[in-house]
Amino acid sequence: MKTGEVFSTVLSPSEPKRHFWVVVLAVTSAGDLVCANITSYCFDKTTPICEAEYSLLTQPISYVNYPQMRIEKDANIEAKIKNGLAKRCHAVSKDLLKQIHAGAVRSKHTPNNIKALLKKYLK
């Protein structure tokens, strides 16, 4: 997957609610993806996202869940897509991606290892 692309996951095959994840940064040399969850539950108000900014959202306002940002292997996400546990969605806009990047660096809740990667690769 590439930076800015989005995938959705389910907690289990019988769980219909999908959870959206934005690839905030793809470090292709390592096969790592820095991913951020978009949720309607507000853990951190740094980056609110309205439905108009990303059409697949089902709530008027959602937020980037910076405390839960994580590094995933691209191969693992692709396997989940192939097995039906994840679904590829349309990418976020360049403007929204910039907001997510800036928020990740600004948020006091973003894990330090994620902040370090973003600062290293986003110049």
TORPA-4810 file (N, C-alpha, C, O; in nm, 3 decimals):
<nodes>
NODE_1_0.084_-0.118_0.000_0.000_0.000_0.000_0.089_0.124_0.000_0.207_0.117_0.033_M
NODE_2_0.031_0.236_-0.037_0.106_0.361_-0.047_0.055_0.462_0.055_-0.057_0.451_0.106_K
NODE_3_0.139_0.561_0.082_0.101_0.669_0.171_-0.028_0.734_0.121_-0.042_0.767_0.003_T
NODE_4_-0.124_0.752_0.214_-0.251_0.813_0.180_-0.362_0.714_0.149_-0.480_0.750_0.149_G
NODE_5_-0.324_0.589_0.122_-0.427_0.488_0.094_-0.496_0.449_0.225_-0.441_0.466_0.333_E
NODE_6_-0.616_0.397_0.211_-0.699_0.361_0.327_-0.744_0.217_0.313_-0.774_0.171_0.203_V
NODE_7_-0.747_0.148_0.426_-0.806_0.015_0.429_-0.899_0.010_0.550_-0.883_0.086_0.645_F
NODE_8_-0.995_-0.081_0.542_-1.083_-0.098_0.657_-1.072_-0.241_0.705_-1.047_-0.333_0.627_S
NODE_9_-1.091_-0.258_0.834_-1.084_-0.391_0.894_-1.210_-0.417_0.975_-1.286_-0.325_1.006_T
NODE_10_-1.230_-0.543_1.007_-1.336_-0.582_1.099_-1.266_-0.650_1.217_-1.157_-0.705_1.204_V
NODE_11_-1.331_-0.644_1.332_-1.273_-0.709_1.450_-1.278_-0.861_1.438_-1.191_-0.932_1.487_L
NODE_12_-1.383_-0.909_1.372_-1.396_-1.052_1.344_-1.482_-1.066_1.219_-1.553_-0.973_1.183_S
NODE_13_-1.476_-1.181_1.151_-1.556_-1.198_1.029_-1.706_-1.179_1.049_-1.777_-1.143_0.954_P
NODE_14_-1.757_-1.201_1.170_-1.900_-1.184_1.195_-1.936_-1.041_1.237_-2.054_-1.010_1.251_S
NODE_15_-1.836_-0.955_1.257_-1.856_-0.815_1.298_-1.873_-0.728_1.174_-1.778_-0.714_1.097_E
NODE_16_-1.990_-0.670_1.152_-2.011_-0.593_1.029_-1.948_-0.453_1.031_-1.923_-0.397_0.924_P
NODE_17_-1.923_-0.396_1.148_-1.871_-0.260_1.155_-1.726_-0.256_1.108_-1.642_-0.333_1.154_K
NODE_18_-1.700_-0.166_1.015_-1.566_-0.154_0.959_-1.490_-0.042_1.028_-1.549_0.059_1.067_R
NODE_19_-1.361_-0.060_1.044_-1.273_0.038_1.108_-1.173_0.085_1.003_-1.102_0.005_0.943_H
NODE_20_-1.168_0.217_0.981_-1.083_0.274_0.877_-0.944_0.304_0.928_-0.926_0.356_1.039_F
NODE_21_-0.844_0.272_0.846_-0.703_0.296_0.876_-0.641_0.369_0.758_-0.655_0.326_0.643_W
NODE_22_-0.571_0.477_0.786_-0.500_0.554_0.684_-0.352_0.516_0.691_-0.292_0.512_0.798_V
NODE_23_-0.294_0.489_0.575_-0.149_0.468_0.568_-0.088_0.608_0.570_-0.088_0.679_0.469_V
NODE_24_-0.037_0.646_0.685_0.018_0.780_0.705_0.157_0.791_0.643_0.197_0.898_0.596_V
NODE_25_0.229_0.680_0.642_0.362_0.677_0.584_0.394_0.534_0.543_0.378_0.441_0.622_L
NODE_26_0.439_0.517_0.419_0.485_0.386_0.373_0.637_0.390_0.360_0.691_0.464_0.278_A
NODE_27_0.704_0.312_0.442_0.850_0.301_0.435_0.877_0.176_0.353_0.892_0.066_0.407_V
NODE_28_0.882_0.194_0.222_0.884_0.078_0.131_1.010_-0.006_0.143_1.005_-0.127_0.121_T
NODE_29_1.122_0.055_0.179_1.245_-0.024_0.189_1.235_-0.131_0.297_1.299_-0.235_0.288_S
NODE_30_1.154_-0.105_0.400_1.137_-0.201_0.509_1.004_-0.276_0.499_0.980_-0.372_0.573_A
NODE_31_0.917_-0.233_0.407_0.785_-0.294_0.399_0.694_-0.253_0.514_0.595_-0.320_0.542_G
NODE_32_0.728_-0.143_0.580_0.650_-0.096_0.695_0.549_0.010_0.654_0.576_0.094_0.568_D
NODE_33_0.434_0.004_0.718_0.331_0.105_0.700_0.300_0.166_0.835_0.270_0.094_0.930_L
NODE_34_0.307_0.298_0.845_0.263_0.367_0.966_0.116_0.398_0.944_0.080_0.470_0.851_V
NODE_35_0.031_0.343_1.030_-0.113_0.351_1.011_-0.181_0.422_1.127_-0.142_0.408_1.243_C
NODE_36_-0.286_0.497_1.092_-0.366_0.566_1.193_-0.512_0.531_1.174_-0.563_0.532_1.062_A
NODE_37_-0.578_0.501_1.282_-0.720_0.469_1.282_-0.803_0.597_1.283_-0.768_0.694_1.350_N
NODE_38_-0.912_0.596_1.207_-1.009_0.705_1.212_-1.131_0.652_1.286_-1.185_0.547_1.250_I
NODE_39_-1.173_0.725_1.388_-1.280_0.676_1.474_-1.376_0.789_1.511_-1.339_0.906_1.510_T
NODE_40_-1.498_0.752_1.542_-1.594_0.853_1.588_-1.577_0.881_1.737_-1.627_0.981_1.788_S
NODE_41_-1.507_0.792_1.807_-1.480_0.813_1.949_-1.360_0.907_1.961_-1.257_0.884_1.897_Y
NODE_42_-1.372_1.010_2.039_-1.267_1.112_2.047_-1.165_1.081_2.155_-1.189_1.105_2.273_C
NODE_43_-1.051_1.027_2.114_-0.938_1.006_2.204_-0.851_1.131_2.208_-0.787_1.161_2.308_F
NODE_44_-0.851_1.203_2.097_-0.760_1.315_2.077_-0.825_1.410_1.977_-0.859_1.367_1.866_D
NODE_45_-0.844_1.535_2.012_-0.913_1.631_1.925_-0.819_1.703_1.827_-0.859_1.801_1.765_K
NODE_46_-0.697_1.656_1.814_-0.599_1.724_1.731_-0.645_1.736_1.586_-0.630_1.842_1.525_T
NODE_47_-0.700_1.628_1.529_-0.741_1.630_1.388_-0.882_1.575_1.370_-0.900_1.456_1.349_T
NODE_48_-0.982_1.663_1.379_-1.119_1.619_1.348_-1.135_1.607_1.196_-1.074_1.682_1.119_P
NODE_49_-1.216_1.513_1.154_-1.243_1.491_1.012_-1.394_1.488_0.993_-1.463_1.411_1.060_I
NODE_50_-1.445_1.570_0.904_-1.590_1.568_0.879_-1.619_1.478_0.759_-1.531_1.446_0.679_C
NODE_51_-1.745_1.438_0.748_-1.786_1.347_0.640_-1.749_1.401_0.502_-1.716_1.324_0.412_E
NODE_52_-1.754_1.532_0.486_-1.722_1.592_0.356_-1.575_1.572_0.318_-1.540_1.576_0.200_A
NODE_53_-1.489_1.552_0.418_-1.346_1.533_0.390_-1.312_1.389_0.352_-1.213_1.364_0.284_E
NODE_54_-1.396_1.295_0.396_-1.376_1.154_0.358_-1.513_1.088_0.355_-1.575_1.065_0.459_Y
NODE_55_-1.559_1.059_0.237_-1.699_1.021_0.215_-1.743_0.889_0.277_-1.864_0.866_0.290_S
NODE_56_-1.652_0.801_0.314_-1.692_0.673_0.371_-1.725_0.680_0.520_-1.775_0.583_0.577_L
NODE_57_-1.697_0.793_0.583_-1.728_0.807_0.726_-1.878_0.806_0.747_-1.954_0.856_0.664_L
NODE_58_-1.921_0.750_0.858_-2.064_0.738_0.885_-2.112_0.831_0.995_-2.231_0.833_1.027_T
NODE_59_-2.023_0.909_1.052_-2.058_1.005_1.156_-2.024_1.145_1.105_-1.934_1.161_1.023_Q
NODE_60_-2.096_1.248_1.153_-2.066_1.384_1.108_-1.921_1.426_1.134_-1.859_1.492_1.051_P
NODE_61_-1.867_1.387_1.250_-1.728_1.418_1.285_-1.660_1.291_1.335_-1.714_1.217_1.417_I
NODE_62_-1.541_1.266_1.283_-1.457_1.157_1.332_-1.320_1.217_1.364_-1.295_1.334_1.335_S
NODE_63_-1.235_1.137_1.425_-1.104_1.187_1.469_-0.996_1.085_1.435_-1.022_0.965_1.424_Y
NODE_64_-0.875_1.136_1.418_-0.760_1.047_1.403_-0.722_1.000_1.543_-0.700_1.081_1.633_V
NODE_65_-0.714_0.871_1.558_-0.685_0.811_1.688_-0.533_0.798_1.704_-0.477_0.690_1.690_N
NODE_66_-0.468_0.910_1.733_-0.322_0.912_1.743_-0.266_0.817_1.848_-0.160_0.758_1.824_Y
NODE_67_-0.330_0.799_1.962_-0.273_0.706_2.061_-0.259_0.562_2.009_-0.174_0.486_2.057_P
NODE_68_-0.341_0.525_1.912_-0.338_0.388_1.860_-0.263_0.373_1.728_-0.274_0.270_1.662_Q
NODE_69_-0.187_0.476_1.689_-0.109_0.461_1.566_-0.015_0.342_1.581_0.035_0.313_1.690_M
NODE_70_0.007_0.275_1.470_0.092_0.155_1.476_0.166_0.134_1.346_0.134_0.192_1.242_R
NODE_71_0.266_0.049_1.354_0.342_0.008_1.236_0.296_-0.131_1.198_0.296_-0.223_1.280_I
NODE_72_0.255_-0.146_1.074_0.210_-0.274_1.020_0.300_-0.312_0.903_0.357_-0.225_0.837_E
NODE_73_0.313_-0.439_0.879_0.385_-0.486_0.761_0.288_-0.483_0.643_0.174_-0.530_0.653_K
NODE_74_0.333_-0.428_0.532_0.250_-0.422_0.413_0.200_-0.560_0.374_0.084_-0.576_0.336_D
NODE_75_0.287_-0.659_0.382_0.248_-0.796_0.345_0.133_-0.848_0.433_0.047_-0.921_0.385_A
NODE_76_0.132_-0.811_0.560_0.025_-0.855_0.650_-0.109_-0.792_0.612_-0.212_-0.858_0.614_N
NODE_77_-0.106_-0.663_0.576_-0.230_-0.596_0.534_-0.280_-0.656_0.404_-0.400_-0.682_0.389_I
NODE_78_-0.190_-0.679_0.311_-0.231_-0.739_0.183_-0.290_-0.878_0.204_-0.385_-0.916_0.136_E
NODE_79_-0.235_-0.956_0.298_-0.290_-1.089_0.329_-0.430_-1.076_0.388_-0.519_-1.155_0.355_A
NODE_80_-0.450_-0.978_0.476_-0.584_-0.957_0.533_-0.684_-0.918_0.425_-0.799_-0.962_0.429_K
NODE_81_-0.642_-0.837_0.329_-0.729_-0.800_0.218_-0.764_-0.924_0.137_-0.881_-0.945_0.103_I
NODE_82_-0.665_-1.005_0.107_-0.687_-1.127_0.029_-0.781_-1.224_0.101_-0.861_-1.292_0.037_K
NODE_83_-0.771_-1.231_0.235_-0.853_-1.323_0.315_-0.987_-1.264_0.357_-1.064_-1.330_0.428_N
NODE_84_-1.017_-1.141_0.317_-1.146_-1.079_0.348_-1.155_-1.016_0.485_-1.264_-0.973_0.525_G
NODE_85_-1.045_-1.008_0.559_-1.046_-0.945_0.691_-1.022_-0.794_0.681_-1.039_-0.722_0.779_L
NODE_86_-0.981_-0.749_0.564_-0.962_-0.606_0.539_-1.008_-0.577_0.396_-1.016_-0.667_0.312_A
NODE_87_-1.037_-0.451_0.372_-1.086_-0.410_0.241_-1.014_-0.281_0.202_-1.001_-0.189_0.283_K
NODE_88_-0.969_-0.275_0.079_-0.905_-0.153_0.028_-1.015_-0.050_0.000_-1.117_-0.082_-0.059_R
NODE_89_-0.992_0.075_0.044_-1.087_0.185_0.024_-1.018_0.296_-0.055_-0.897_0.290_-0.078_C
NODE_90_-1.095_0.397_-0.095_-1.030_0.506_-0.168_-0.942_0.588_-0.074_-0.969_0.598_0.046_H
NODE_91_-0.839_0.646_-0.131_-0.739_0.720_-0.053_-0.796_0.851_0.000_-0.896_0.902_-0.049_A
NODE_92_-0.729_0.905_0.102_-0.763_1.038_0.152_-0.701_1.140_0.057_-0.609_1.109_-0.017_V
NODE_93_-0.752_1.262_0.061_-0.697_1.369_-0.022_-0.559_1.409_0.029_-0.523_1.381_0.143_S
NODE_94_-0.483_1.475_-0.057_-0.350_1.523_-0.016_-0.362_1.622_0.098_-0.277_1.623_0.187_K
NODE_95_-0.465_1.707_0.096_-0.484_1.805_0.203_-0.513_1.737_0.336_-0.458_1.775_0.439_D
NODE_96_-0.599_1.635_0.334_-0.631_1.564_0.458_-0.507_1.490_0.509_-0.482_1.486_0.629_L
NODE_97_-0.432_1.431_0.419_-0.310_1.361_0.459_-0.212_1.458_0.527_-0.149_1.423_0.627_L
NODE_98_-0.199_1.577_0.474_-0.112_1.678_0.536_-0.160_1.713_0.676_-0.079_1.730_0.767_K
NODE_99_-0.292_1.723_0.695_-0.348_1.752_0.827_-0.316_1.638_0.925_-0.282_1.662_1.040_Q
NODE_100_-0.328_1.515_0.877_-0.299_1.398_0.961_-0.150_1.396_0.999_-0.115_1.370_1.114_I
NODE_101_-0.063_1.424_0.901_0.081_1.429_0.930_0.111_1.535_1.036_0.180_1.507_1.134_H
NODE_102_0.060_1.655_1.017_0.086_1.764_1.111_0.031_1.730_1.249_0.097_1.756_1.350_A
NODE_103_-0.087_1.672_1.254_-0.147_1.634_1.382_-0.069_1.526_1.454_-0.057_1.529_1.576_G
NODE_104_-0.015_1.432_1.378_0.063_1.323_1.440_0.188_1.377_1.508_0.226_1.330_1.615_A
NODE_105_0.251_1.475_1.446_0.370_1.534_1.505_0.332_1.622_1.626_0.405_1.626_1.725_V
NODE_106_0.219_1.692_1.617_0.174_1.782_1.723_0.113_1.712_1.844_0.129_1.758_1.957_R
NODE_107_0.045_1.603_1.820_-0.031_1.538_1.928_0.061_1.483_2.036_0.162_1.419_2.007_S
NODE_108_0.025_1.508_2.160_0.102_1.452_2.272_0.073_1.303_2.290_0.139_1.236_2.369_K
NODE_109_-0.026_1.251_2.216_-0.065_1.111_2.230_0.000_1.018_2.126_-0.008_0.896_2.139_H
NODE_110_0.063_1.075_2.025_0.128_0.992_1.924_0.248_0.921_1.986_0.330_0.985_2.051_T
NODE_111_0.258_0.788_1.968_0.374_0.716_2.023_0.506_0.776_1.972_0.516_0.817_1.857_P
NODE_112_0.605_0.779_2.058_0.733_0.842_2.025_0.802_0.777_1.905_0.864_0.847_1.825_N
NODE_113_0.793_0.645_1.893_0.858_0.579_1.779_0.793_0.621_1.646_0.861_0.630_1.544_N
NODE_114_0.662_0.647_1.649_0.591_0.692_1.529_0.635_0.836_1.496_0.662_0.868_1.380_I
NODE_115_0.640_0.921_1.597_0.684_1.060_1.574_0.824_1.062_1.514_0.851_1.139_1.422_K
NODE_116_0.912_0.977_1.564_1.050_0.973_1.513_1.052_0.933_1.366_1.125_0.994_1.288_A
NODE_117_0.975_0.833_1.329_0.967_0.792_1.187_0.915_0.904_1.100_0.970_0.930_0.993_L
NODE_118_0.809_0.969_1.144_0.751_1.078_1.065_0.850_1.192_1.047_0.864_1.246_0.938_L
NODE_119_0.918_1.227_1.154_1.016_1.336_1.145_1.132_1.298_1.053_1.188_1.385_0.985_K
NODE_120_1.168_1.171_1.051_1.278_1.126_0.966_1.242_1.128_0.819_1.322_1.169_0.736_K
NODE_121_1.119_1.082_0.785_1.082_1.065_0.646_0.999_1.177_0.587_0.993_1.191_0.464_Y
NODE_122_0.936_1.258_0.668_0.854_1.368_0.617_0.928_1.499_0.637_0.926_1.557_0.745_L
NODE_123_0.993_1.544_0.534_1.071_1.667_0.546_1.018_1.772_0.454_1.070_1.883_0.449_K
</nodes>
